[in-house]
Amino acid sequence: MKLKKTLLTLLIATACTIGTAAQWTPTSRVFDIAKPEMKVFLPTKELATGRAVVACPGGSYLGHAIAHEGWDWAPFFNRQGIALIVLKYRVPAGNRNLPISDAETAIKMVRDSASVWGINPEDVGIMGSSAGGHLASTIATHSTGKALPNFQILFYPVISMEQPLTHQMTHDNFLGPNPSKELEAKYSNHKQVTKNTPRAFIATSDDDEGVPSANSAEYYLALNKAGVPATLHVYPSGRHGWGILESFVYKNEMLSDLSSWLRSF
């Protein structure tokens, strides 16, 4: 009964649908997100490992690259027996607590739904790309208890809210145009890493002019200093926003690197 009540409460806050990748209408980007939504892609029972990943697509905290940084990842994860939950989180619109609350609710909902979805509640990770990478790393460094993921996967993430590393549009949409230095430091997530921060896979491109790869490097160094297992892959080219697009020259190498990392723990 307690599980059902918890699920009901979370479902009221977050619309949740379950199915396969083929069921979703192809959409590259979405804006004007009035309420959070989750699409759950479960592997077959024969392949299921109990692992789950909550994905936060990027979009400068203005919208979501919902396909190549979200739904299109489902076959990759499902083939490895991993459930993928793609979160359409609310953009801040002046309230940074909205996306944070949505991401924490998603993590909690996955854990509360573990017995229903065949998920191990102690093996739930978060994934984020670009601004979604900032959200994912915020959850990994700020959240506690049931909202803290067990691992994190970050693609070309915005990590810092401080100059010169930050991405200005992401910064302004998340914090507002004139935040205090203290607030910028609080959400510069390389400065918030502790020994309790979950292990990380980080991937970026050396020629990323949108979000400097130094964001990823600083985060990796902070994790390493804290003794948190982490791996950093900097691909020679690709610029920004490649997700799982076929046009990314190092796509196969990236997927191989990620698969190897997922098998390592």
Secondary structure, DSSP 8 states (H G I E B T S, - for coil): -HHHHHHHHHHHHSEEEEE-GGGS---S-B----S-EEEEE---TTT--S-EEEEE--STTT-B-TTTTTGGGHHHHHHTT-EEEEEE----TT-THHHHHHHHHHHHHHHHTHHHHT--TTSEEEEEETHHHHHHHHHHHH--GGGS-SEEEEES-----STTTS-HHHHHHHH-SS--HHHHHHT-GGGS--TTS-EEEEEEETT-SSS-THHHHHHHHHHHHTT--EEEEEESS--S--TT-TT-TTHHHHHHHHHHHHTT-
